[in-house]
Structure formats: C-alpha cells, structure tokens
Amino acid sequence: MTTFWLLLTLAALLWYGSVTIYVSIKGASDIREMLARLKRRDRND
C-alpha cells in the first residue's frame, strides 16, 4: 500500500509541476504580447 501512495504522490507532483510550468510559460508569453501591443498603441497616439 505504501508503494501505491508513493506512486500517487509522485504522479500528482509531476502533474502539478507540469501544469505550473505550462501556465508560467504561457503567462510570460501573454504578458510579452500585451506589453508589445501597449507599446505599439502608445506610439500611434
């Protein structure tokens, strides 16, 4: 039973880590895009 909980914990940590990395990469990309759009809009005004 200990092996089951160890594997379940490792799977949950792997899933959580991968989701965290994915969200941070996409978030950084979205922030860069947003700042570029704001900079373009600021130059046009």
C-alpha positions as CSV (number, residue, x, y, z in Angstrom):
1,M,0.0,0.0,0.0
2,T,2.9,2.3,0.7
3,T,4.1,1.9,-3.0
4,F,0.6,2.9,-4.2
5,W,0.6,6.2,-2.2
6,L,4.2,6.9,-3.2
7,L,3.3,6.5,-6.9
8,L,0.1,8.5,-6.5
9,T,2.1,11.3,-4.8
10,L,4.8,11.3,-7.5
11,A,2.1,11.4,-10.2
12,A,0.3,14.3,-8.5
13,L,3.6,16.2,-8.1
14,L,4.6,15.6,-11.7
15,W,1.1,16.8,-12.9
16,Y,1.2,19.9,-10.7
17,G,4.7,20.7,-11.8
18,S,3.9,20.4,-15.5
19,V,0.8,22.5,-15.2
20,T,2.7,25.1,-13.3
21,I,5.5,25.3,-15.9
22,Y,2.9,25.4,-18.7
23,V,0.9,28.2,-17.1
24,S,4.1,30.2,-16.4
25,I,5.4,29.9,-19.9
26,K,2.0,30.8,-21.5
27,G,1.6,33.7,-19.0
28,A,5.0,35.1,-19.8
29,S,4.2,34.9,-23.5
30,D,0.9,36.6,-23.0
31,I,2.4,39.4,-20.9
32,R,5.1,40.0,-23.5
33,E,2.5,40.2,-26.2
34,M,0.3,42.5,-24.1
35,L,3.3,44.9,-23.5
36,A,4.2,44.9,-27.2
37,R,0.6,45.8,-28.1
38,L,0.6,48.6,-25.5
39,K,3.9,49.9,-26.8
40,R,2.5,50.0,-30.4
41,R,-0.7,51.7,-29.3
42,D,1.3,54.3,-27.3
43,R,3.4,55.1,-30.3
44,N,0.4,55.6,-32.5
45,D,-1.2,58.1,-30.2
